[in-house]
């Protein structure tokens, strides 16, 4: 059965740069003026039209009935404005970039493993430093998901994350729990976490969807091709952008079928999980298309392997400049949340990027 996709292929600084013929992506600060309308069947793209923003509605209407309805929904989704995320007393706005600071209480995470394991004071000091630097959310994780990492018993994972979450919650922070195990997620939510960040997109533990739905918590569904044993395995793609798009659509629909409200679902394309360097780069270049799924996008590439691969194998703790570069690329694509290690440096980059965006929106020199 054929499937249809609308991919933004030209981004502009402001709508006036195209005399108003530009679409605001995901209700944020990025705009697209040209689009590719594609139809795929049997894993191959069988048609591709390049269109200006004003041409898309008529082209969508001209599609066969089954494709037209899907394309119309995608076109509306590209322009969708997302409501803020409620995190206890805090509201996380999604009309501007938000920064999620990484706090790994693990012995073996690829970048900062062991720094904060069994060191609650050091973990909390680091979390508060990230909050003071401008992080809107702290993402607490007790299991490494790097390639080859050993599995963690869920009881140990609970012991690692719950004390930190309890103290962060007492300080009023917005907190995400980075876990794929329902027992850990349930304990973290009870301790005060607000968001569930599941790298398996709730495939690992079928009970997770029930817990998330009952709690009414926002959930991040990340793409990873592998099964429970190895999330990085089985990364075989006909077209990595379209295949990941389809996989995230399936997980979004499964979450909604399980009773999770659509406005509570965020999507993460899973940079570095079961993808080659070329596939990661293609996915990053294709980020604007994921707004067509109608959900806020979380982007996480901080200090990841692809930066080392492009930088003479620089070690993970020296990948901050590359991480910031990829984050800027994500902002340009309209991603609402970026997950990073280097919060202060990323916040500074965000302020400069926001200044450029604001200047472009108030530049009327291009108007007649």
PyMOL commands that set and color helices and strands:
alter all, ss='L'
color gray80, all
select helices_A, chain A and resi 15-18+25-27+53-61+65-78+120-133+154-170+182-191+207-215+240-257+262-264+277-285+287-293+305-309+316-318+320-332+343-361
alter helices_A, ss='H'
color red, helices_A
select strands_A, chain A and resi 3-12+23-24+31-41+44-52+85-87+90-92+98-104+137-141+175-178+195-198+218-222+265-268+296-299+337-340
alter strands_A, ss='S'
color yellow, strands_A
deselect
rebuild
show_as cartoon
